[in-house]
Amino acid sequence: MAAEAFTCSSSLQNCYSRSLPSSVKELSEAPSFTSLPQFLVSHNPRERGELEPVCDADQEIPAVDFDLLVNGSPDQRSQVVRELGRACRDWGFFMVVNHGVCEGLTEAMKQTFAEFFDLTAEEKGEYEDDGVRVMSPIRVGTSFNTAVDKVRYWRDYLKIIVHPVFHSPAKPPTFRDISQEYTTRMRALGTEILKGIWESLGLDGAGMTLALNLNSCFQILVANLYPPCPQPELAMGLPPHSDYGLLTVLCQNGVDGLQVKHEGKWIPVKPRPNSFLVNIGDQMEIVSNGRYKSVLHRAVLSGKSTRMSIVTLLAPSLETVVAPAPLLVSSKNPAAFRGMRFGDFIEYQQSNRLKDKSVLDLLRLNARE
């Protein structure tokens, strides 16, 4: 696209409203682009972090040793399960170390995503997200949902459904093989972590697969690209939100930007090298009957560096009605949520504007926190 297309806010807005929208990456690389048009400026002081403090102290989130979880002695596994339970209860976020996933595979996944974002608008155009068909197997877009966002977020994304049916874009040519291997490893990793979390609730880890139909689990692979922003204090990468699945596994390219809400403050997350970040999602809050709560997190921007995050989200099968586990419901601890088919949950969440835990809140049966 010619640089002159970026010389005024009205032209920029038109670029986003065309049938083939401009990407944030393309916008950030335009020679004449130096300030944000109004449709990219967040006027919400809460989203921009002006109403809630950001913790400056180095406060490290909990770490879980995956090798001890799957290969340790019974006593070591029991200890890790207890640590998982504390991390889910107190933070909703934790690091996974000693996970056994080859670092070369992770780096290859980052590289092939970078190559995808470097494709031309025409090459990516067939996957354009219209904001309406939220269950399309491959979606490319900007912001969160351009059909309903009044203010756009400084984010390009590629979303791919990879299970129970695997999908892949045709380009770059290495994408299919690398992403298939990566997502298979992430599914195995996430399933073992879920078993440990299930056990920490006093439930049968082996029964989890049947209860949530995880053999046909819904798994999505997402890459988020946050190019350098000329005015990072005015825009948002993603606003505060929780994830809609059971579990999310995240890796990044080494550029900071993720913040987690903990005890009323935003904590900048600085993961250890060669670790994965894991957070629990809305479906885990439901099945745990509120014992483990999905955590709010957000993406802030850099004025100098491009941040990339690769997200693997694991969830029940689309046909599963997710409700509190019966063994966690009693007269003293009544059901905190009504059940809902997961496919309906995700369609409602994806077709509405991203906002905190709004869909989960619709299912609450009482005000218990």
C-alpha atoms as a printed R data frame, in Angstrom:
    type eleno elety resid chain resno       x       y      z
1   ATOM     1    CA   MET     A     1   0.000   0.000  0.000
2   ATOM     2    CA   ALA     A     2   1.316   3.435 -0.851
3   ATOM     3    CA   ALA     A     3   2.614   5.535  2.009
4   ATOM     4    CA   GLU     A     4   0.255   8.401  1.148
5   ATOM     5    CA   ALA     A     5  -2.650   6.191  2.265
6   ATOM     6    CA   PHE     A     6  -1.490   6.827  5.818
7   ATOM     7    CA   THR     A     7  -1.333  10.621  5.784
8   ATOM     8    CA   CYS     A     8  -4.589  11.316  7.622
9   ATOM     9    CA   SER     A     9  -6.946   9.705 10.068
10  ATOM    10    CA   SER     A    10  -9.841   9.527  7.610
11  ATOM    11    CA   SER     A    11  -7.746   7.590  5.122
12  ATOM    12    CA   LEU     A    12  -6.655   5.267  7.875
13  ATOM    13    CA   GLN     A    13 -10.218   4.643  8.916
14  ATOM    14    CA   ASN     A    14 -11.110   3.886  5.314
15  ATOM    15    CA   CYS     A    15  -8.284   1.363  5.145
16  ATOM    16    CA   TYR     A    16  -9.835  -0.501  8.043
17  ATOM    17    CA   SER     A    17 -13.330  -0.390  6.610
18  ATOM    18    CA   ARG     A    18 -12.409  -1.758  3.176
19  ATOM    19    CA   SER     A    19 -13.153  -5.386  2.334
20  ATOM    20    CA   LEU     A    20  -9.433  -6.121  2.780
21  ATOM    21    CA   PRO     A    21  -8.330  -4.204  5.855
22  ATOM    22    CA   SER     A    22  -4.856  -2.864  6.421
23  ATOM    23    CA   SER     A    23  -2.888  -4.545  9.205
24  ATOM    24    CA   VAL     A    24  -1.403  -2.790 12.202
25  ATOM    25    CA   LYS     A    25   1.985  -4.095 11.046
26  ATOM    26    CA   GLU     A    26   1.559  -2.384  7.685
27  ATOM    27    CA   LEU     A    27   0.391   0.780  9.368
28  ATOM    28    CA   SER     A    28   3.361   0.862 11.751
29  ATOM    29    CA   GLU     A    29   5.818   0.448  8.853
30  ATOM    30    CA   ALA     A    30   4.396   3.321  6.761
31  ATOM    31    CA   PRO     A    31   7.081   6.055  6.503
32  ATOM    32    CA   SER     A    32   4.657   8.917  7.175
33  ATOM    33    CA   PHE     A    33   2.975   7.296 10.179
34  ATOM    34    CA   THR     A    34   3.987   9.098 13.387
35  ATOM    35    CA   SER     A    35   0.831   9.478 15.499
36  ATOM    36    CA   LEU     A    36  -2.291   7.475 16.227
37  ATOM    37    CA   PRO     A    37  -5.604   8.203 14.512
38  ATOM    38    CA   GLN     A    38  -8.524   8.549 16.895
39  ATOM    39    CA   PHE     A    39  -9.969   5.105 16.214
40  ATOM    40    CA   LEU     A    40  -6.805   3.591 17.728
41  ATOM    41    CA   VAL     A    41  -6.756   5.840 20.806
42  ATOM    42    CA   SER     A    42  -8.201   4.290 23.952
43  ATOM    43    CA   HIS     A    43 -10.232   6.842 25.901
44  ATOM    44    CA   ASN     A    44 -10.988   4.333 28.642
45  ATOM    45    CA   PRO     A    45  -8.757   5.233 31.614
46  ATOM    46    CA   ARG     A    46  -9.229   1.767 33.092
47  ATOM    47    CA   GLU     A    47  -7.976   0.036 29.951
48  ATOM    48    CA   ARG     A    48  -4.976   2.344 29.890
49  ATOM    49    CA   GLY     A    49  -4.143   1.520 33.487
50  ATOM    50    CA   GLU     A    50  -4.823   4.931 34.949
51  ATOM    51    CA   LEU     A    51  -7.239   3.740 37.664
52  ATOM    52    CA   GLU     A    52  -5.356   0.725 38.998
53  ATOM    53    CA   PRO     A    53  -1.725   0.555 40.113
54  ATOM    54    CA   VAL     A    54   0.986  -1.315 38.266
55  ATOM    55    CA   CYS     A    55   3.368  -3.108 40.594
56  ATOM    56    CA   ASP     A    56   6.971  -2.025 40.021
57  ATOM    57    CA   ALA     A    57   8.503  -4.620 42.327
58  ATOM    58    CA   ASP     A    58   9.855  -7.866 40.913
59  ATOM    59    CA   GLN     A    59   7.061 -10.215 41.954
60  ATOM    60    CA   GLU     A    60   7.533 -13.569 40.261
61  ATOM    61    CA   ILE     A    61   4.538 -15.741 39.549
62  ATOM    62    CA   PRO     A    62   4.701 -19.371 40.786
63  ATOM    63    CA   ALA     A    63   6.675 -21.995 38.847
64  ATOM    64    CA   VAL     A    64   5.673 -25.630 38.356
65  ATOM    65    CA   ASP     A    65   8.136 -28.394 37.454
66  ATOM    66    CA   PHE     A    66   6.462 -30.377 34.685
67  ATOM    67    CA   ASP     A    67   9.040 -33.176 34.718
68  ATOM    68    CA   LEU     A    68   8.302 -33.934 38.376
69  ATOM    69    CA   LEU     A    69   4.576 -33.884 37.612
70  ATOM    70    CA   VAL     A    70   4.833 -36.609 34.964
71  ATOM    71    CA   ASN     A    71   8.049 -38.472 35.842
72  ATOM    72    CA   GLY     A    72   8.592 -37.853 39.538
73  ATOM    73    CA   SER     A    73   8.013 -40.242 42.398
74  ATOM    74    CA   PRO     A    74   4.509 -40.431 43.910
75  ATOM    75    CA   ASP     A    75   5.629 -38.064 46.679
76  ATOM    76    CA   GLN     A    76   7.134 -35.626 44.172
77  ATOM    77    CA   ARG     A    77   3.990 -35.698 42.040
78  ATOM    78    CA   SER     A    78   1.814 -35.091 45.098
79  ATOM    79    CA   GLN     A    79   3.947 -32.078 45.984
80  ATOM    80    CA   VAL     A    80   3.657 -30.631 42.471
81  ATOM    81    CA   VAL     A    81  -0.112 -31.199 42.492
82  ATOM    82    CA   ARG     A    82  -0.337 -29.208 45.737
83  ATOM    83    CA   GLU     A    83   1.769 -26.443 44.162
84  ATOM    84    CA   LEU     A    84  -0.535 -26.424 41.140
85  ATOM    85    CA   GLY     A    85  -3.538 -26.044 43.405
86  ATOM    86    CA   ARG     A    86  -1.980 -23.099 45.254
87  ATOM    87    CA   ALA     A    87  -0.983 -21.425 41.996
88  ATOM    88    CA   CYS     A    88  -4.503 -21.799 40.587
89  ATOM    89    CA   ARG     A    89  -6.119 -20.605 43.818
90  ATOM    90    CA   ASP     A    90  -3.817 -17.666 44.535
91  ATOM    91    CA   TRP     A    91  -2.786 -16.496 41.066
92  ATOM    92    CA   GLY     A    92  -4.588 -18.297 38.241
93  ATOM    93    CA   PHE     A    93  -1.244 -17.944 36.429
94  ATOM    94    CA   PHE     A    94   1.994 -19.916 36.659
95  ATOM    95    CA   MET     A    95   5.175 -20.775 34.776
96  ATOM    96    CA   VAL     A    96   5.886 -24.314 33.591
97  ATOM    97    CA   VAL     A    97   9.564 -25.271 33.617
98  ATOM    98    CA   ASN     A    98  11.370 -28.510 32.668
99  ATOM    99    CA   HIS     A    99   8.576 -29.192 30.196
100 ATOM   100    CA   GLY     A   100  10.619 -31.219 27.723
101 ATOM   101    CA   VAL     A   101   9.452 -29.349 24.622
102 ATOM   102    CA   CYS     A   102  12.389 -28.766 22.300
103 ATOM   103    CA   GLU     A   103  13.340 -25.088 22.221
104 ATOM   104    CA   GLY     A   104  14.055 -25.499 18.507
105 ATOM   105    CA   LEU     A   105  10.394 -26.337 17.904
106 ATOM   106    CA   THR     A   106   9.232 -23.248 19.776
107 ATOM   107    CA   GLU     A   107  11.634 -21.030 17.857
108 ATOM   108    CA   ALA     A   108  10.520 -22.580 14.557
109 ATOM   109    CA   MET     A   109   6.902 -21.841 15.461
110 ATOM   110    CA   LYS     A   110   7.758 -18.194 16.156
111 ATOM   111    CA   GLN     A   111   9.650 -17.929 12.889
112 ATOM   112    CA   THR     A   112   6.914 -19.396 10.724
113 ATOM   113    CA   PHE     A   113   4.331 -17.100 12.346
114 ATOM   114    CA   ALA     A   114   6.604 -14.144 11.604
115 ATOM   115    CA   GLU     A   115   6.796 -15.290  7.991
116 ATOM   116    CA   PHE     A   116   3.012 -15.479  7.845
117 ATOM   117    CA   PHE     A   117   2.622 -11.900  9.083
118 ATOM   118    CA   ASP     A   118   5.127 -10.829  6.404
119 ATOM   119    CA   LEU     A   119   2.881 -12.158  3.628
120 ATOM   120    CA   THR     A   120   1.135  -9.630  1.428
121 ATOM   121    CA   ALA     A   121  -2.393  -8.460  2.189
122 ATOM   122    CA   GLU     A   122  -3.587 -10.364 -0.883
123 ATOM   123    CA   GLU     A   123  -1.989 -13.618  0.328
124 ATOM   124    CA   LYS     A   124  -3.639 -13.286  3.736
125 ATOM   125    CA   GLY     A   125  -6.913 -11.940  2.351
126 ATOM   126    CA   GLU     A   126  -8.696 -15.279  1.969
127 ATOM   127    CA   TYR     A   127  -8.588 -15.709  5.759
128 ATOM   128    CA   GLU     A   128  -9.872 -12.241  6.645
129 ATOM   129    CA   ASP     A   129 -11.960 -12.198  9.812
130 ATOM   130    CA   ASP     A   130 -15.295 -10.505  9.216
131 ATOM   131    CA   GLY     A   131 -16.122 -10.494 12.932
132 ATOM   132    CA   VAL     A   132 -19.304 -12.483 12.299
133 ATOM   133    CA   ARG     A   133 -18.240 -16.041 11.438
134 ATOM   134    CA   VAL     A   134 -16.469 -16.574 14.733
135 ATOM   135    CA   MET     A   135 -15.959 -20.313 14.233
136 ATOM   136    CA   SER     A   136 -14.207 -20.084 10.868
137 ATOM   137    CA   PRO     A   137 -11.221 -22.453 11.057
138 ATOM   138    CA   ILE     A   138  -8.642 -19.798 10.068
139 ATOM   139    CA   ARG     A   139  -9.042 -16.108 10.782
140 ATOM   140    CA   VAL     A   140  -6.721 -13.150 10.225
141 ATOM   141    CA   GLY     A   141  -7.469  -9.680 11.476
142 ATOM   142    CA   THR     A   142  -6.682  -6.748 13.705
143 ATOM   143    CA   SER     A   143  -7.962  -5.534 17.068
144 ATOM   144    CA   PHE     A   144 -10.344  -8.055 18.717
145 ATOM   145    CA   ASN     A   145 -13.627  -7.984 16.826
146 ATOM   146    CA   THR     A   146 -13.719  -5.319 14.158
147 ATOM   147    CA   ALA     A   147 -17.472  -5.791 13.734
148 ATOM   148    CA   VAL     A   148 -18.196  -4.333 17.180
149 ATOM   149    CA   ASP     A   149 -15.032  -2.544 18.372
150 ATOM   150    CA   LYS     A   150 -15.449   1.219 18.468
151 ATOM   151    CA   VAL     A   151 -11.799   1.672 19.394
152 ATOM   152    CA   ARG     A   152  -9.396  -0.701 17.674
153 ATOM   153    CA   TYR     A   153  -6.616  -2.405 19.563
154 ATOM   154    CA   TRP     A   154  -3.007  -2.327 18.371
155 ATOM   155    CA   ARG     A   155  -2.830  -5.997 17.482
156 ATOM   156    CA   ASP     A   156  -2.706  -8.240 14.432
157 ATOM   157    CA   TYR     A   157  -3.693 -11.866 14.872
158 ATOM   158    CA   LEU     A   158  -3.915 -15.254 13.220
159 ATOM   159    CA   LYS     A   159  -6.345 -17.737 14.807
160 ATOM   160    CA   ILE     A   160  -6.440 -21.390 13.748
161 ATOM   161    CA   ILE     A   161  -8.626 -24.228 15.012
162 ATOM   162    CA   VAL     A   162  -6.278 -27.214 15.280
163 ATOM   163    CA   HIS     A   163  -8.392 -29.826 17.109
164 ATOM   164    CA   PRO     A   164 -10.497 -31.940 16.834
165 ATOM   165    CA   VAL     A   165  -9.852 -31.161 13.155
166 ATOM   166    CA   PHE     A   166  -6.473 -29.708 12.205
167 ATOM   167    CA   HIS     A   167  -6.339 -26.665  9.913
168 ATOM   168    CA   SER     A   168  -3.445 -24.666  8.499
169 ATOM   169    CA   PRO     A   169  -2.917 -21.777  6.103
170 ATOM   170    CA   ALA     A   170  -1.248 -22.725  2.819
171 ATOM   171    CA   LYS     A   171   1.621 -20.263  3.266
172 ATOM   172    CA   PRO     A   172   4.359 -20.203  4.345
173 ATOM   173    CA   PRO     A   173   5.056 -23.779  3.141
174 ATOM   174    CA   THR     A   174   6.631 -24.825  6.474
175 ATOM   175    CA   PHE     A   175   3.597 -23.756  8.492
176 ATOM   176    CA   ARG     A   176   1.563 -26.968  8.379
177 ATOM   177    CA   ASP     A   177   4.251 -29.373  9.561
178 ATOM   178    CA   ILE     A   178   5.643 -27.092 12.267
179 ATOM   179    CA   SER     A   179   2.263 -26.088 13.661
180 ATOM   180    CA   GLN     A   180   0.981 -29.664 13.651
181 ATOM   181    CA   GLU     A   181   3.951 -30.856 15.686
182 ATOM   182    CA   TYR     A   182   3.795 -27.844 18.005
183 ATOM   183    CA   THR     A   183   0.082 -28.090 18.718
184 ATOM   184    CA   THR     A   184   0.308 -31.842 19.328
185 ATOM   185    CA   ARG     A   185   2.998 -31.223 21.933
186 ATOM   186    CA   MET     A   186   0.997 -28.398 23.511
187 ATOM   187    CA   ARG     A   187  -2.108 -30.589 23.721
188 ATOM   188    CA   ALA     A   188  -0.149 -33.321 25.499
189 ATOM   189    CA   LEU     A   189   1.450 -30.782 27.849
190 ATOM   190    CA   GLY     A   190  -1.858 -29.108 28.624
191 ATOM   191    CA   THR     A   191  -3.651 -32.392 29.233
192 ATOM   192    CA   GLU     A   192  -1.101 -33.460 31.848
193 ATOM   193    CA   ILE     A   193  -1.354 -30.089 33.575
194 ATOM   194    CA   LEU     A   194  -5.150 -30.346 33.555
195 ATOM   195    CA   LYS     A   195  -4.944 -33.776 35.182
196 ATOM   196    CA   GLY     A   196  -2.793 -32.306 37.950
197 ATOM   197    CA   ILE     A   197  -5.203 -29.409 38.463
198 ATOM   198    CA   TRP     A   198  -8.125 -31.858 38.533
199 ATOM   199    CA   GLU     A   199  -6.345 -33.913 41.202
200 ATOM   200    CA   SER     A   200  -5.640 -30.768 43.233
201 ATOM   201    CA   LEU     A   201  -9.416 -30.330 43.474
202 ATOM   202    CA   GLY     A   202  -9.737 -33.825 44.937
203 ATOM   203    CA   LEU     A   203 -11.139 -35.218 41.690
204 ATOM   204    CA   ASP     A   204 -10.133 -38.234 39.630
205 ATOM   205    CA   GLY     A   205  -7.659 -37.042 37.016
206 ATOM   206    CA   ALA     A   206  -8.441 -40.000 34.783
207 ATOM   207    CA   GLY     A   207 -12.138 -39.114 34.835
208 ATOM   208    CA   MET     A   208 -11.492 -35.592 33.583
209 ATOM   209    CA   THR     A   209 -11.136 -36.717 29.957
210 ATOM   210    CA   LEU     A   210 -14.540 -38.403 30.023
211 ATOM   211    CA   ALA     A   211 -16.253 -35.625 31.981
212 ATOM   212    CA   LEU     A   212 -15.173 -32.913 29.538
213 ATOM   213    CA   ASN     A   213 -14.900 -35.080 26.395
214 ATOM   214    CA   LEU     A   214 -11.271 -34.046 25.977
215 ATOM   215    CA   ASN     A   215 -10.568 -36.657 23.320
216 ATOM   216    CA   SER     A   216 -12.547 -34.281 21.094
217 ATOM   217    CA   CYS     A   217 -11.328 -31.173 22.867
218 ATOM   218    CA   PHE     A   218 -11.469 -27.781 21.221
219 ATOM   219    CA   GLN     A   219  -7.953 -26.441 20.672
220 ATOM   220    CA   ILE     A   220  -7.076 -23.175 19.003
221 ATOM   221    CA   LEU     A   221  -3.677 -21.751 18.100
222 ATOM   222    CA   VAL     A   222  -3.363 -17.956 18.096
223 ATOM   223    CA   ALA     A   223  -0.471 -15.672 17.222
224 ATOM   224    CA   ASN     A   224  -0.690 -12.062 18.375
225 ATOM   225    CA   LEU     A   225   1.611  -9.459 16.817
226 ATOM   226    CA   TYR     A   226   2.106  -6.096 18.537
227 ATOM   227    CA   PRO     A   227   4.378  -3.887 16.379
228 ATOM   228    CA   PRO     A   228   6.157  -0.870 17.909
229 ATOM   229    CA   CYS     A   229   3.586   1.810 18.631
230 ATOM   230    CA   PRO     A   230   4.522   5.502 18.227
231 ATOM   231    CA   GLN     A   231   2.319   6.461 21.190
232 ATOM   232    CA   PRO     A   232   2.074   3.348 23.394
233 ATOM   233    CA   GLU     A   233   0.603   5.316 26.283
234 ATOM   234    CA   LEU     A   234  -2.504   6.081 24.207
235 ATOM   235    CA   ALA     A   235  -3.338   2.647 22.836
236 ATOM   236    CA   MET     A   236  -3.875  -0.907 24.058
237 ATOM   237    CA   GLY     A   237  -2.696  -4.227 22.711
238 ATOM   238    CA   LEU     A   238  -5.567  -6.045 24.408
239 ATOM   239    CA   PRO     A   239  -7.765  -4.760 27.264
240 ATOM   240    CA   PRO     A   240  -8.313  -6.622 30.555
241 ATOM   241    CA   HIS     A   241  -9.952  -9.973 29.840
242 ATOM   242    CA   SER     A   242 -10.048 -13.611 30.895
243 ATOM   243    CA   ASP     A   243  -9.649 -16.566 28.529
244 ATOM   244    CA   TYR     A   244 -12.709 -18.633 27.685
245 ATOM   245    CA   GLY     A   245 -11.200 -22.137 27.799
246 ATOM   246    CA   LEU     A   246  -9.954 -24.482 30.487
247 ATOM   247    CA   LEU     A   247  -6.282 -23.706 30.139
248 ATOM   248    CA   THR     A   248  -4.060 -21.424 28.059
249 ATOM   249    CA   VAL     A   249  -0.384 -22.083 27.301
250 ATOM   250    CA   LEU     A   250   1.613 -19.068 26.173
251 ATOM   251    CA   CYS     A   251   5.087 -18.417 24.809
252 ATOM   252    CA   GLN     A   252   6.532 -15.050 23.779
253 ATOM   253    CA   ASN     A   253   9.422 -13.687 21.762
254 ATOM   254    CA   GLY     A   254  11.173 -12.106 24.750
255 ATOM   255    CA   VAL     A   255   9.527  -8.667 24.565
256 ATOM   256    CA   ASP     A   256   7.613  -7.655 27.701
257 ATOM   257    CA   GLY     A   257   3.994  -6.579 27.555
258 ATOM   258    CA   LEU     A   258   1.869  -9.125 29.429
259 ATOM   259    CA   GLN     A   259   0.382  -7.965 32.730
260 ATOM   260    CA   VAL     A   260  -1.653 -10.053 35.181
261 ATOM   261    CA   LYS     A   261  -4.197  -8.753 37.698
262 ATOM   262    CA   HIS     A   262  -3.186  -9.938 41.186
263 ATOM   263    CA   GLU     A   263  -4.548  -8.633 44.487
264 ATOM   264    CA   GLY     A   264  -5.808  -5.437 42.885
265 ATOM   265    CA   LYS     A   265  -2.552  -4.608 41.097
266 ATOM   266    CA   TRP     A   266  -1.198  -5.232 37.623
267 ATOM   267    CA   ILE     A   267   1.891  -7.417 37.714
268 ATOM   268    CA   PRO     A   268   4.265  -7.293 34.689
269 ATOM   269    CA   VAL     A   269   5.090 -10.916 33.850
270 ATOM   270    CA   LYS     A   270   8.739 -11.756 33.219
271 ATOM   271    CA   PRO     A   271   8.936 -15.481 32.429
272 ATOM   272    CA   ARG     A   272  12.068 -17.548 32.843
273 ATOM   273    CA   PRO     A   273  13.933 -18.529 29.682
274 ATOM   274    CA   ASN     A   274  12.533 -21.621 27.933
275 ATOM   275    CA   SER     A   275   9.412 -21.709 30.064
276 ATOM   276    CA   PHE     A   276   5.721 -21.560 29.207
277 ATOM   277    CA   LEU     A   277   3.186 -19.327 30.892
278 ATOM   278    CA   VAL     A   278  -0.076 -21.037 31.801
279 ATOM   279    CA   ASN     A   279  -3.320 -19.534 33.003
280 ATOM   280    CA   ILE     A   280  -6.675 -21.039 33.839
281 ATOM   281    CA   GLY     A   281  -9.766 -19.918 31.969
282 ATOM   282    CA   ASP     A   282 -13.481 -19.426 32.432
283 ATOM   283    CA   GLN     A   283 -14.385 -23.101 31.928
284 ATOM   284    CA   MET     A   284 -12.051 -24.100 34.772
285 ATOM   285    CA   GLU     A   285 -13.720 -21.552 37.031
286 ATOM   286    CA   ILE     A   286 -17.051 -23.165 36.177
287 ATOM   287    CA   VAL     A   287 -16.032 -26.809 36.657
288 ATOM   288    CA   SER     A   288 -14.172 -25.983 39.902
289 ATOM   289    CA   ASN     A   289 -17.351 -24.283 41.150
290 ATOM   290    CA   GLY     A   290 -15.447 -21.051 41.645
291 ATOM   291    CA   ARG     A   291 -12.560 -22.492 43.664
292 ATOM   292    CA   TYR     A   292 -10.115 -21.611 40.885
293 ATOM   293    CA   LYS     A   293 -10.889 -18.326 39.176
294 ATOM   294    CA   SER     A   294  -9.911 -17.291 35.694
295 ATOM   295    CA   VAL     A   295  -7.539 -14.360 35.888
296 ATOM   296    CA   LEU     A   296  -7.724 -10.988 34.191
297 ATOM   297    CA   HIS     A   297  -4.726 -10.096 32.052
298 ATOM   298    CA   ARG     A   298  -3.924  -7.527 29.378
299 ATOM   299    CA   ALA     A   299  -1.314  -6.615 26.766
300 ATOM   300    CA   VAL     A   300   0.446  -3.255 26.915
301 ATOM   301    CA   LEU     A   301   2.591  -1.879 24.122
302 ATOM   302    CA   SER     A   302   6.178  -0.971 23.416
303 ATOM   303    CA   GLY     A   303   7.332   2.056 21.480
304 ATOM   304    CA   LYS     A   304  10.496   0.318 20.300
305 ATOM   305    CA   SER     A   305  10.073  -3.427 19.864
306 ATOM   306    CA   THR     A   306   7.687  -5.887 18.233
307 ATOM   307    CA   ARG     A   307   6.119  -8.336 20.643
308 ATOM   308    CA   MET     A   308   4.758 -11.687 19.521
309 ATOM   309    CA   SER     A   309   2.824 -14.098 21.688
310 ATOM   310    CA   ILE     A   310   1.781 -17.606 20.684
311 ATOM   311    CA   VAL     A   311  -1.295 -18.871 22.481
312 ATOM   312    CA   THR     A   312  -2.577 -22.428 22.707
313 ATOM   313    CA   LEU     A   313  -6.024 -22.631 24.247
314 ATOM   314    CA   LEU     A   314  -7.487 -25.963 25.395
315 ATOM   315    CA   ALA     A   315 -11.177 -26.343 26.111
316 ATOM   316    CA   PRO     A   316 -13.902 -29.004 26.364
317 ATOM   317    CA   SER     A   317 -15.489 -30.324 23.201
318 ATOM   318    CA   LEU     A   318 -17.926 -27.914 21.609
319 ATOM   319    CA   GLU     A   319 -20.860 -30.178 22.492
320 ATOM   320    CA   THR     A   320 -20.004 -30.505 26.194
321 ATOM   321    CA   VAL     A   321 -22.330 -28.817 28.658
322 ATOM   322    CA   VAL     A   322 -19.886 -27.367 31.190
323 ATOM   323    CA   ALA     A   323 -21.163 -27.145 34.763
324 ATOM   324    CA   PRO     A   324 -19.635 -27.392 38.241
325 ATOM   325    CA   ALA     A   325 -18.218 -30.858 38.969
326 ATOM   326    CA   PRO     A   326 -20.874 -32.690 41.056
327 ATOM   327    CA   LEU     A   327 -18.368 -33.662 43.764
328 ATOM   328    CA   LEU     A   328 -17.624 -29.971 44.345
329 ATOM   329    CA   VAL     A   329 -21.275 -29.076 44.899
330 ATOM   330    CA   SER     A   330 -22.958 -29.529 48.290
331 ATOM   331    CA   SER     A   331 -25.462 -27.874 50.596
332 ATOM   332    CA   LYS     A   332 -22.598 -25.808 52.027
333 ATOM   333    CA   ASN     A   333 -21.169 -25.086 48.585
334 ATOM   334    CA   PRO     A   334 -24.098 -24.830 46.167
335 ATOM   335    CA   ALA     A   335 -23.523 -24.581 42.436
336 ATOM   336    CA   ALA     A   336 -22.133 -21.162 41.593
337 ATOM   337    CA   PHE     A   337 -22.829 -21.414 37.848
338 ATOM   338    CA   ARG     A   338 -25.486 -22.803 35.583
339 ATOM   339    CA   GLY     A   339 -24.338 -25.147 32.859
340 ATOM   340    CA   MET     A   340 -23.881 -24.057 29.273
341 ATOM   341    CA   ARG     A   341 -22.868 -25.848 26.085
342 ATOM   342    CA   PHE     A   342 -19.295 -24.798 25.409
343 ATOM   343    CA   GLY     A   343 -19.946 -24.127 21.722
344 ATOM   344    CA   ASP     A   344 -22.627 -21.602 22.710
345 ATOM   345    CA   PHE     A   345 -20.299 -20.012 25.273
346 ATOM   346    CA   ILE     A   346 -17.509 -19.441 22.772
347 ATOM   347    CA   GLU     A   347 -19.781 -18.087 20.055
348 ATOM   348    CA   TYR     A   348 -21.324 -15.593 22.466
349 ATOM   349    CA   GLN     A   349 -17.918 -14.574 23.823
350 ATOM   350    CA   GLN     A   350 -16.334 -14.140 20.403
351 ATOM   351    CA   SER     A   351 -19.237 -12.252 18.855
352 ATOM   352    CA   ASN     A   352 -19.421  -9.672 21.632
353 ATOM   353    CA   ARG     A   353 -16.945  -7.045 22.642
354 ATOM   354    CA   LEU     A   354 -14.119  -8.356 24.813
355 ATOM   355    CA   LYS     A   355 -14.758  -7.144 28.344
356 ATOM   356    CA   ASP     A   356 -13.417  -8.622 31.556
357 ATOM   357    CA   LYS     A   357 -15.343 -11.846 32.364
358 ATOM   358    CA   SER     A   358 -18.704 -10.691 31.037
359 ATOM   359    CA   VAL     A   359 -19.897 -14.000 29.561
360 ATOM   360    CA   LEU     A   360 -18.916 -15.956 32.658
361 ATOM   361    CA   ASP     A   361 -20.777 -13.421 34.793
362 ATOM   362    CA   LEU     A   362 -23.976 -14.220 32.899
363 ATOM   363    CA   LEU     A   363 -23.811 -17.796 34.188
364 ATOM   364    CA   ARG     A   364 -23.367 -16.947 37.863
365 ATOM   365    CA   LEU     A   365 -26.140 -18.191 40.142
366 ATOM   366    CA   ASN     A   366 -25.161 -16.112 43.138
367 ATOM   367    CA   ALA     A   367 -22.831 -13.311 44.140
368 ATOM   368    CA   ARG     A   368 -20.345 -15.547 45.914
369 ATOM   369    CA   GLU     A   369 -16.710 -14.731 45.145
